[in-house]
Amino acid sequence: MESTGQDQSDAAQQQPVIGRQSAPDFFDSSLEWRRVFAEAWGTFLLVLVAAGGGVVTTMSGGRVTLGMMVVAPGLMVMAIIYFMGAVSGAHLNPAVTLAFAVRRDFPWKRVPGYIVGQVIGGIGAAAFLRAMFGTIGALGATLPGRGVTSGKALAMEVVLTAGLVNTILGTASGARNIGTNGALAIGGYIALAGLWAAPVTGSSMNPARSLAPDLIRGDLHTTWIYLVGPAVGALIGVAVEWILKGKPTAAGRIAAQGTMGADDSPESDT
């Protein structure tokens, strides 16, 4: 009995240590370059698959079906969350970074670096696709479907992104997408949204994903839809999260993130 009690005591003492060890890298300012690199690399892989589907289906004469094209990005996001979610949080999307910051789970001073990394990663993927295959298939750009007005496309991107943000905020650990719950839920939502909404707007929900091929192919006439829509959808998603669960308290945010330094806490920039 004494040994059992001692084991329980030792386990209780170790738990806070594990909690402290799980978060500091995410808030260590000296490692921000690593997190920005992770966001750039993750977004590169995501855009490579998302935009590459349209390119390869054109090149192959339709051997890549619509179902394949929209499920692939969801599977890629799942994989990215597993292999680097603990490093940068696997945002991969400026709208997601914005949502975490608005919810005060992520310091505003780190938002520009993350977004720059995401945009660079997306542009790198689009440039790679162009170098490999040219601009066939509109370089995998997200465009309103035939007969879909700009207003309808904008409304669809707003709603789709709000749902994505709710899924992310509901499964994330603080400002990080990590673990099985987040990977399956987020990847599944991306695939599901694409299965029914891709013919309407391309189901982007991600400004970096849409901006990159538009920049590389030199056609920005519909890009605004995919910048404004996800941004507005992210804000609506945060508002819905507050309605469903209430605004997170400072204690709750710290518990979700683990021990953090005062200089890098979300509250320190607000």
N, C-alpha and C positions, 0 to 999 in steps of 0.2 A: 504493500500500500504506500509505503514511504517513497519507493522508487517511482511509482505512478504519479504521485503528487509532485515529485521533483521534476519529472518529465513534462508535466503540464505547465509547471512554473517556467521551465526553460523555454517551452514553445511560446508561452505568452510573452516572454522577454524578447524572443527572436522576431515576432510578428512586426513590431514597430520598425525594427532594423530593415526588414524586407521592404516595408512601405517606404522607408527613407531612401533605400537604394533604387527603387523603381522609378523615381521621378527626377532626381537632381540633374541628370544629363539633359533632360528636356528644358531645364531652366538655367543651365550653366551658360552664361553669355559667351564664354571663350569657345564654346562648341557650336555657336550659331552657324558657322560656315558649313558644318557637317549637316545640320538640319536643312539649310537652304539647298545644299547639294542633293540631299535626299529628295526634296520636293522637285527639283529640276529633273532628276533621273526618273523618279516615279511618274511625273507628268509626261516626260518623253515617252515612256513605255505605254502610258495610257493613250496618248494622242496617236502614237504609232499604230496601235491596234484599232482605235476608233476611226481615224481618218483612213488608215490603210485598208480597211474593209471595203470602202468605196472605190479605192484605187485598184485593188486586186480583183474585185468583181468585174470592173470594166475591162481590165487586162485579160481576164480569163474567160470572158464571154458569159458571165453570170454564174460561174461555178461556186462562188460564194453567195449564198442566199441572204435575203433580208434577215431571216432569223439568226443565221450565223453572225451577221454583221452587228446585230444589236446585243447578242448574248456575249460576244467576245470581250467588249469593254467591261462588262460586269464581272466576268471571270478574271480579267486582268486586275481590276481594282481589288478583288478578293485576295489575289496573290500578293499584291503590293502591300496591303494592310498587314498580311502575315509577316512579310520579310522586312518591312521598315516602319510599321506603324508605331513601334516603341521608340524609334529614333526621332522622327519629325512629326508624328501624328498622322501621316499620310492624308493630308488635306487634298492635294492634287488639283485644287480648284479654288480660284480667288473668291468665289461666292461662299465656299465653306469656311475659308479663313475669315472672311468678313463676319459670317454668322457666329463663329466662336468668339471673335472680338466684341461684337455687339452684346453677346450674352455674358461678357466679362470673364470668360474662361481663358482668354489669350491676350497677352499684352499688345496694345495698339502699336507700340514702337517696333514690334517684330512683324507687323502686317506687311509693310512695303517690301522687306526682304523676301518673305514667302511668296508674295505675288510676283516679284521680279523673277525668282527662281522658277515658278510655275510657267510664266510666259516664255522664258528662255527655253525651258524644256519642251514646251509645245512647239515653238518655232523650230527648234532643232529637229524634232520629229518630222514636221512638215517639209523642212529642207532636205532631210534624208530621203523622204518619199519622192520628192521632185528629182533629186539626183539619181535615184534608182529607176523611176518609171516615167518621169516627165509630169505634166499636169493633167494626165488623163483622169477621168472621173471627178473633175473639178477639184482634184487633190483631196477628195474626201470631205469637202466643205459641208457644213450644215446649212441647208437652205429651206425656205418655206416650200411646202409641196404645191403641186399644180392646183390652182384655184384657191389657195390659202392666202388671204390678205396679210399684210404686215401686222395689222392690229390683232388678228386671230393668232398669228404665230407668236406675237409678243405675249398675249394672254396665256397661251399654252406653255410657253417657257416659264412664265411666272408660277403657274400652278405646279408644273412638274418639279421645278426647283424647290418650291415650298415643301413639297412632299419629301424630296430628297433630304433637305435640311432637317425636317422632323425625324426622319429615319436616323440620320447621323447623330443629332443631338440626343436622341433617345437611347442610343447604344454606345456612344463614345465615353471614354474615361477622361473627363475634363475636356481638354482640347486635343485629345488623341484618339484616333480610330485604331483600336488594338483588339486582338482576341477574336474568338470564333463568332460571337454574337454580332460584332460590328462587321466583320468580313462578310458573313452570310447575308445579313440584312441589307447592307449597302450594295453589295454586288448584285443581290437578288432584285433590289429596287431598280437599279440602273438597267438591268436586263428587262424587267417587266415594263418599265416606262418605254423602252425602245421598241418592244414587241408591238405595242399598239399606237405609239405616238411618233415613231420615226418617219412614217410617210407624211406627217403633218409638218414637223419642224426639223426633223433629224434628231430630236430629243437630246439636245446638247447638254443643257443645265450647267454649262461650264464655259465661262468666257475664254479661258486659255485654249480650250479645245477648238472653239470656233474661230477665234482671232488668228491662230497660227496659220491654218491653210489659206485663209483669206489674205493675209499679208504676203505669203509666199507666192500666191497666184496673182496677186495684184488686183483683187476685186473686193471692195469694202462696202458695196452698196446695201447689203443686208446685215452687216456685222453688228450694227447698233442694236438689233433685236436681241442678239445673243450676249450683249454686254448689259443692257438695261434689264432684260427679262430675268436672268439669274440673280442680279443684284437686288431687284425688288422682291423676287421670290425668297431670297435668303432672309430679308427683313421680315417678311410675312411668316416665314417658317419659325423665326425666333419668337415672334409675337404669339403664334399658336402654341409654341412650347411653354411660354409663360402662362398662357391661359390654362393649359393642361396640367402643369406642374407647379406653377408659381415661379417667381424670380428666385434663382439660387442665392442662398445666403453665403457670406464670406466663409463661414465654417464649413459649409457643404462643399464649396469649391476647393478648399484646402484638403478636405478629406478625400475628394475625388482625385486630386492631383498627387497627393502625398506631400511630404515636407518640402517647402520651397524657400528660396532666399527672398528676403523682403524686396530687394532691388528688382527681381524678375517676376514678382507676383502680378497677376492681372490687375489688381487694384492700384498698383504703384503708378500706372500711367493714366489713370482716369480721375 
